Amino acid sequence: MIHTDFNWTEPLNILLLVAALALFALQCVLLYTRHRHSGRFGIRLILNVLLWVSLVMWLLDPYFQSNATAKAGLLIAGNVPSGVAGRIRDSLAGVELIRADEIADRPVDTLVIVGQEFSEQTFAAIGQLKIAPFLHWEPWFAPDALRDLYWKGVLRKGEMQRIDGSIQIAGNRTLHVRYAGQTLDSTVLKAGENRFRLAFPAFSEGRTTVTVDLDGQTIDTLRFFTQPEQPLTVRFLLDNPDFETRNLATWLGKQGHSVLYESSLSKNIRNKLNINRATEPDLLITTASNAGNPAVRKAVNAGKSVLFLQLGDPATELRAINHALGTRFQVVKISNEESVAVSNSLTALPFRFEPHSFQVQAPHYPVVTEKATGKVAVSLLNETFPMQLSGDSVGYGKVWNEILAYARPALAPVIEWDAPVFQNVPVGIHLNNFQPAPRYLVVGQDTVWTVNSALNDRSATAAFFPDKNGWLPLHDSSQTALYVQDYSPLLYASRMQQFIQSTQNTTRIVSPKEHAVATRKLPGWVWFAWLMVVFAALWIEPKL
């Protein structure tokens, strides 16, 4: 069909059309008055009408639209097995197989990319195409290889490091995260595709390296930076003193935290024990009976944390906590026994927390936190002090280090980024609780400007594009450093994902049989040549 983009509402365009009509009328009048008795009157009239029509068509600049068949191309990475490549090609009937060095010479409407191990030159060739094709990426990973893996690139000592990823395996296997040969966490994987999470409290300071092992075989090495721990000030608010909380207070003091232990000995008589000169508390540990205590509400409203221990009737006590603090904890009874085993030396109440997206549950223990203005945590564990009495002080510390990792409030300025970080792949750096947020960061030898949050002047983000591998210092008081991976099994996948996102956000495959609209216009030189021919005919005709 014939179409035009001529704007009929533009005053200048209407003026041009009126002028063209006036010119046509003038031509007709002059021809009729001067040449109506000529034997060539008909020829001259046809030539003048042809000139007028040509000028009007040149002004309207029409174009033609027709249905055209879209072209789809298939680009396959060199490491994809031929059997896999053949099955994919057979499933996409009609696609053209394109090699990486043919991209510039064989343009397509849709490019299906299989695999991710391509060179930078391949990405550049796709990016330089005059008409960018729709891109659809089908990742391919070898069996027993990680498909994705993420962890915290920086955190404070005592905080929880979480490692999330996925892997496809042929049979049941065990995945471990290890440090210096010691297992920090593990999970059992079943045959097929598995999503997993490994977690452990950050225990070291500075540059830290751990490995991810699959049945004893290292499949990736993880590096992150651990900032020094900021000691907590913990207040115990109790109705009665007991050995469990007294033992916990002593352990916290030995870990370098300040502790204020308050309990009622009798009516109007309270006992106070101060360890390491405790002042204003960061974390308040209490029981459900004190949920409505003004000190508890004040702590939550001030952005501090509250941890509830020693529950007896979770369903009833959680309703009281929810009513007092506006939380939404829910539990379900899972056994008629008095307690259920968590480990060989640890038990808990026979309940489990209902999962909610706005709550975070510890992976190894029945402990859940919910963020309000402050942080509210609830534990269903029974007494833990028997672990110490039996000589398992390491296990006791592991339990409480994990609970504190989830219960501790965010105190100092926080800087965060996700790992792994790769060369030539941008990484987002997030800053929180700064007073105010800095205008820029110095990473290695690069200055990275920050963008302040529109809602919170104490928060900001920065986009860093690393061009070097290895540890890059941030030149702050903690000597924080960002690690840029020199190699990882996920390097190519990360680059491909970034390339797809940077070019176009689409996952639509256009079928080779799908019809697209093709637009064709007469080029400018054709209009020029045609008008010259018409003018020449008008000039030559009187001379014949």
N, C-alpha and C positions, 0 to 999 in steps of 0.2 A: 504494500500500500504506500501511497505518497503522503508524506507529512511535512509540516513546516514548523519552525520555531518562531515565526513572525509574530510579534506582539501587536495584536490588534487594538489594544487599549492605549498604546503609547501615542501621545499627540503628534510627535514628529513623524512617526510611521504613517499615521492617518493623513498627515499633510502631504507626504510623498505620494501616497496613492491618489489623492485628489489631484495633485499636479500631473501624475501619469494619465489620469482620465482626461484632464484638460488638454494635455498634449495630444492624446488620441483624437479628441474632438477637433482640435485645430488642424491636425493632419488630414482628417476626413474632409473638413470644409475647404482647405486649400486645394486638395486633390480634385474635389468636385467642381470648384469655381474655375480652376486653371486647365484641367485636363479631361473634363467630362466628354469633350468631343474627340479626344485622341483615341486612336485604335489600340493603344497600349494601356488604356485606363485600368483594365482589370489586373494586369501584371503589376502596375505601380501600387494599386490598392493592396494586393496580396503582400508585396514587399514591405509596405508601411505597417500593415497589421502584424507581420512577422517581427518587425523591429520592435513594435510596442509590446507584443507578447513576450519577446525575449528580455526586454528591460524589466518588465514586471516580474517575470520568473526569477531573474537575477536578484531582484530586491527580496522576493519571498524566500529564496535559497531553499528549495524543497529537497527532501531526502526520501529514500526508499527503505522500507522495513520489510524483512522477510524472515521466515523461520530458517534457522541454521542449526545443524547438529553440533552439539558441544563435543569437544575432544577431551579425553581423559588420558593421563599418562601415569605410568607406574615406575617408581624409582626404588630400587631394592639395594640395601646395604650389602657390601661384599661379604660380611660375616654371617649373613642369613643362609642357612642350609638350602641347597637346591630343591629339596623336597618341599620345604615350607614355602619357598618362593613360587614353586610350580602350583601348589594348591591355591595360593592367593591369586595368582594370575588366572587360573581357571575359573575362580569364583567371580572375577570381574571381566566378563566377556566383552571384548571389543576395545579394551584399553591398549595403549601403545607402550611397550617396554622401552624405557629411556635410560641410557647410561648417564653417569654424572657429567661426563664431558660433552654431552649432547643437549644439555638443558637450554643453552642460549639459542641453538639452531632449531629446536623443535618445540615451539610454544604450545601450551595446552590450556584448557579452561580449568581443569581440575588435575591436581598432582597428588597421587596417593604415594606416600612415603612409607616404606616398610623397613624397620630397623632404625638405628641411630648412629652407627659408626661411619660418619661422613667427615670429609675434610672441611676446613674453613672455606676453601675455594668453592665447594659445592653450595654452601650457604650464600656466598657472595654472588654466585651465578643466578640463584633463584631471586635474590633481592634486587638484582639489576635488570630483571625482565621489565620491558616497557608496560606490559599488562600483567599484573600479579595474578597468578592462578589461585583458586581455592586450594588450600592445603589440608590434607587429612593424614595424620600420622598414626601408624600402627606399630607400636614398640615391639621389639623382639628381644628376649633374654634367653640365655643358655639355661638349661636345667640346673637347679641347685644354685642359681645366681640371684643376688638381691635385685628386686625390681624397683624399690625405692627405699630410702633410709633417711631419717631426719633426727636430729638431736639438738640440744641447746649448745650454741657455740661459746657462750660465756654464762656463768652463774656463780653464786656465792657458796663458799664452803658451808655445808649443812643443808643447802637446798637440794631438791630432788631433781636428778638428771633423768630425763625420759628419752628413750630411744624407740621411735616408731618406724615400722617398715613393713614390707611384704616380700614374700619369696614363694616360689613354686618348687615343690620337691616331689620325688617319685615315691618315697616311702616315709614312714614315721621316723623323725629325726629329733634331736635336741639342740636347741640354740642357746649358747652361753655368751655373756659379756664378761670378760676377764680383765683383771689388772695384776700384772706381775705373777701370772699363773693362778691367782685366786679368783674364784667365781663370785661375781657381784650379783648376778641374777641369771635366771635361766627360764626357758619355756619349752614345752613339748609341742612339736609341730606334726600335723597329720599330712598324709599324702594329698597332693593337690596344691591349690593356692592358699596361702596363709597370710593373714595380717597379724602382726604381733606388736607387743609393747614390752620393753625391758626397762626397769627403773631401779635406781639406787641413790642414796644420799651422796652428794659430793663430799669426799673425805680428805682430799689433798688441797694444796694451794699451788697456784701457778699453772704452768703448762702441763697438761695431763694427757696421757695416751692410754686408751683401752682397746681391746680387740673384740671382734664378734666372731665366734667360732661355731661351726656346724659340725657336731660330733667330733670335736677336737681339731678340725681343720679351719684355719683362719680364713675368713672370706672377706673381711674388711677391717681397716684400722681407723679408729675414731680419735680425733684430737679436739680438745676444748680447753678453755682457760677458766680456772677456778680462782675467784677473788677471795681475799681474806674474810673470814667469818666475822660478823658484827655481833658481839655478845648480847644476849637478851637479858632483860629484866623481867623476872617471872614472879607473879604474886599468887600465892595459894590462898583461896578464900573458902574455908571449910567450917562445917558445923562441929565436927569432932575430929581430933587428930587420929591418924591411923598409920600403920606401918608402911602401907603402899605409898602414900603421898609423902611421908617423911623420908622414905628411902629415895624417892624420886627427887625431892628437894636437895638431898645430899649429893646425889649423882650430878644434878645440874650445876651445883656449886663447884664440883670437881672439874666440870667441863669448862669453867671460866665464866659461867653466867651468874648474874646477881639474882638472889632469891629472897623474897619476903614471905615467910610462912605464918599465916594467921589461922588460928582455930579457937573454938570455944571450949574451955575446960569445964565451966559450969555457968549458971545464970549470971550475966553481967560480968563475967571474968573471961577475958580473951588472952590467949598466949601469942606472942609475936617472936619470930626468929628471923634475924637478918643475916644473910650470907653474902659476902662480897659487896657490902654497902649498897643494897638495893634502894632505888628511888622510885620514880614514876614507872609503872609497869608497862611493858610491851605486850606481854602475854599473861592472861589471867586464867588459872586452873581452878575449877570449882566443881560442884555437883549440881544436879538438876534442881534441887530444892532452892538454890540461890539464883535461879534464872530471872526472877523478878527483882533481885537486889539492885538498888540504884548504882552500885559500883560496877556491876556487870553491864548494865545499859550504858553507863557513861563510857566504859571501855570500848564497846562496840561503836557507839556514836562518834568516838574520837578516832576511829580507824584502827584500833588495836585488835588483838585476837583474844578469843575466849575458847577454852577447851573444857568440855564437860566429860567427867570420868565417873566410874563406879555407879552406873545405872543399875537399878534393880528391876523396874517395870518399864522397859523401853517405850512401849506404846503410850502409856499414860504420861511418862516424864517428857517424852518428845513433844506431846501436845502442849505441855506447859512451857517448854522452851520456845516452840513456834509461836504461842500466844504472846509471850513476853518480848521476843526479839524479832518477830515477823519472818521467821524462817519457815521452811517447808520440808522438814525431815519426815520421812515415813519409813516404817520397818514392816517386815513380814516374818512371821514365825516359821522356822524351817525344821524344828525338831521339838519333840515333847520331853527331851532330856533336859536336865538342869543346865548343862553347858555343852558346847561342841568344841572339838579340838581344832586349834589353828596350827599348831606344830607339836612336837613331842613334849615340850615343856610349857605350852601356852594354850589357854582356853578362852572362850568368849561366850557371851550370852547366845541362846539359840535363836537368833534373829539375823536377818540380813537387811541392808538398806535398799529401798526402792531406788533404782538409778534415775537421775534427772540430769538434763543437759546443763543446768545452772549449778550443779554440785560436782565436786571432785572427790573420788574415792581412792584411798590408798590401795595399791595393787596387792599387797601381801597381808593386810590386816583390816578388820572391820572398823575403819575410821573414815568419816566423810566430813568434808568442809563445804561451807556455803559462804559466798562473799556477799555481805550487805555493805554498809558503810565500812565496817570492819570485817573481820573474818570469824565465823563461828564453826567450831569443830566438835564432833561428838565421837566418842570411842565406846565400842561395845566389848572391849577386852575386859577380862577378869584380872585378878591380881597378877602383876609381873615380877614382884620382888622375889618369889621362889626361884626364879632363874639365877639371881645373884647368890642366893643362899646355897644353891647347888653348885656354885662355882662357874656358871656360864655368864660371866660379866660381858663377854664379847657379844653374845646373843642378846643380852639385856640392852646393851648400847645400840645394837642394830635396830631393835624394836623402837626405842625412843628417838633415835636419830631420824627414822622414817616418819614417825608421828610428828615430830617437831618440824620436819621439812615441809609438811603440809599445813601445820598450824601457825607457823611463824608469820608475822605481818611483814609487809615490805617497808623497811625502815629507811635505809640510805638511798641515795640516787641509784636508779637501776638502768643499766644499759644491756640491751639484748639483741641477739641476732640468731638466726637458724643456721645450722650447719647441715651438710657440708657446703663450703664456699669454694668455687672454682675460678680459675683465671678466665677473664673475659666474660664472666657471667655476673650481672649485677646482684648485690645483696642488700637487703633492707636492714638498717640499724635503727632500733627503737630506744628512745630515752624517756624515762619517767621519773617523777619525784625530784626533778631538778629545780632549783630556786635561783634564778630562772633557768630555762633550758639554754645551753650554749648555742651561739650562732654558728659554730663550725666545729668539726672534729679533725684532728690530725691523725691519719692512719698511714703508718710507714712514712713515706715522704710526700704523701698527697693530702691536700686540704679538702675536706668534704663539708659542704654547707648543709645546714639543717633546715627543716621546714617546721615551724611551730604549729601545734594543734590549734584549730580555730576555737575549740571549746575549753582548752586547758593550757595555759601558758607555761606549765611545768612539764609538758610533754612535747616531744618533737620526733621527727623521723629524718633519716638521711639515706640516700642511695649511693652506695660505693661500688665502683667498677674496678676490681683488682686487676692489675696488669703484671703482677709478680706472684710467684709461689712462695710458700713458707710462712713463718710467723711474722706478722706485721704489727709493731707496737702502736698503741693508741696514745702514748705519752701522757698518761694520767697518773694520779697518785698511787694507784694500785699496780702500775706497770702492766695493765691489761693488754693482751695481744690477740689479734685475729689470725686464725690459721687458714691459709689458702692451699687447698689440696693440690699436690703436684700430679697425683694420679689416683683414680678410684674406678671401680667397675661401673659406677653411676655417672662418670664424667660426661660421656657422650649423650646419655639420656637427659642430663641436666641442660646441656647446650641445646639439644634439639627442642626441649620443652620451652626454653627461653626464646629460641628462634621462632617457633610457632606463635607464641604469645606476642612477640614484638611485631610480627607481620600482619596477622589477622586472627581474630578469635572465631574460628569456625571448625566444626567437625562434620560438616555436611559433605557427603560424597555425591557428586553429580553423575548420574548414569550416562553412559555414552549415548544412549538413545533419547536422552532428554533434549527437548528442543529449546534453543536459545534464540534471542532476537538479534538478527544481524542488521546493521544500519549502514547504508551506502549513500554518499553524497558525490555530486559531480565536483571534481577538483577545480580549483580556480583557473588553471590554464585552459580547461575546456570551455568555461564561460568566456574567457578572453578571446579565444580563437573563434568561437561561434559568433560573438558580437562583431568581430572584425570582418567575418565573411558576410554578415548581413549588411553592415555599412558599405563594404566593397560592392555588393550587388546593387545597392541603392545608388552608388556613385557611378557605376559602369552603365546601368540601364539607360539613362538619357543619351549616352554617347553611341549606342548601338543603332 
